[in-house]
């Protein structure tokens, strides 16, 4: 949402169970010491994305 393109990594817990594709909605936490890098901490499912759009949290 801040318009910065970041190189992200998927932590071990998510790496084994979740596939991330282009266009997925995720929560990203920037690193404190390198703001151009970040960690993905959550991936939203389809119904969750629809709910966020209906409630106005996401712009379509």
NORVENVEN-V634491 format. One record per helix or strand. SS is the DSSP state (helix for helix, strand for strand). FROM is the first residue (numbers start at 1). TO is the last residue. Records with the same first field share a line. If there is no record, write none. Layout:
BEGIN
SS->FROM-TO / FROM-TO
END
This chain:
BEGIN
strand->7-10 / 26-30 / 37-43
helix->12-15 / 46-55
END
